[in-house]
Amino acid sequence: MCQSWLGESPTFSRNLIQKVALMPDANLLSLARDFRARAEEILTRAETMHDADTRRKMREVAARYEKLAQRVEQRSGEADGA
């Protein structure tokens, strides 16, 4: 369930890419910063969890936010080269 919410669903990915394609570079970089901030917050909270499985899952969620940030930055770079 978390995987599709975080962009593993082809529909979610397509919709995100379409929205990102229309954004100015400054907005893209802001979005990437927001994704990274969410990742950091989730990692911080994960460290407070006593259950190892919960910590692992939260770290996976944070990694997916980081991946989204990287994708958005790549899209921004593609827009610069266009």
C-alpha positions as CSV (number, residue, x, y, z in Angstrom):
1,M,0.0,0.0,0.0
2,C,2.7,2.5,0.8
3,Q,4.6,1.7,-2.3
4,S,1.8,2.9,-4.6
5,W,1.3,6.0,-2.5
6,L,5.0,6.9,-2.9
7,G,5.2,6.6,-6.6
8,E,5.5,3.0,-7.4
9,S,2.1,3.0,-9.1
10,P,2.5,3.7,-12.9
11,T,-0.5,6.0,-12.7
12,F,0.9,8.0,-9.8
13,S,4.3,8.3,-11.5
14,R,2.7,9.5,-14.8
15,N,0.6,12.1,-13.1
16,L,3.5,13.4,-11.1
17,I,5.7,13.6,-14.1
18,Q,3.0,15.4,-16.1
19,K,2.6,18.0,-13.3
20,V,6.3,18.4,-12.8
21,A,6.8,18.9,-16.6
22,L,4.6,22.0,-16.4
23,M,6.4,23.6,-13.4
24,P,9.0,26.4,-13.6
25,D,12.5,25.4,-12.4
26,A,12.2,27.4,-9.2
27,N,9.1,25.5,-8.3
28,L,10.7,22.2,-9.1
29,L,13.6,22.9,-6.9
30,S,11.3,23.9,-4.1
31,L,9.4,20.7,-4.5
32,A,12.6,18.7,-4.3
33,R,13.5,20.5,-1.1
34,D,10.1,19.7,0.3
35,F,10.5,16.0,-0.5
36,R,13.9,16.0,1.1
37,A,12.5,17.7,4.2
38,R,9.8,15.1,4.5
39,A,12.5,12.4,4.1
40,E,14.5,13.9,6.9
41,E,11.5,14.2,9.2
42,I,10.5,10.6,8.6
43,L,14.1,9.4,9.3
44,T,14.1,11.4,12.5
45,R,10.8,9.9,13.6
46,A,12.0,6.4,12.6
47,E,14.8,6.6,15.1
48,T,12.3,7.0,17.9
49,M,10.4,3.8,17.0
50,H,11.0,0.8,19.2
51,D,9.8,-1.7,16.7
52,A,12.5,-2.7,14.2
53,D,10.0,-3.4,11.4
54,T,8.4,0.0,11.8
55,R,11.9,1.7,11.7
56,R,12.7,-0.2,8.5
57,K,9.5,0.7,6.8
58,M,9.8,4.3,7.7
59,R,13.4,4.3,6.4
60,E,12.0,2.9,3.1
61,V,9.4,5.7,2.9
62,A,12.1,8.3,3.5
63,A,14.3,6.7,0.7
64,R,11.3,6.9,-1.7
65,Y,10.9,10.6,-0.9
66,E,14.6,11.1,-1.6
67,K,14.1,9.3,-4.9
68,L,11.2,11.6,-5.8
69,A,13.4,14.6,-5.0
70,Q,16.1,13.2,-7.3
71,R,13.6,12.7,-10.1
72,V,12.2,16.2,-9.7
73,E,15.8,17.6,-9.9
74,Q,16.5,15.6,-13.0
75,R,13.3,16.9,-14.6
76,S,14.5,20.4,-13.7
77,G,17.9,19.7,-15.3
78,E,16.1,18.5,-18.5
79,A,14.1,21.7,-18.6
80,D,17.4,23.7,-18.4
81,G,18.8,21.8,-21.4
82,A,15.7,22.3,-23.5
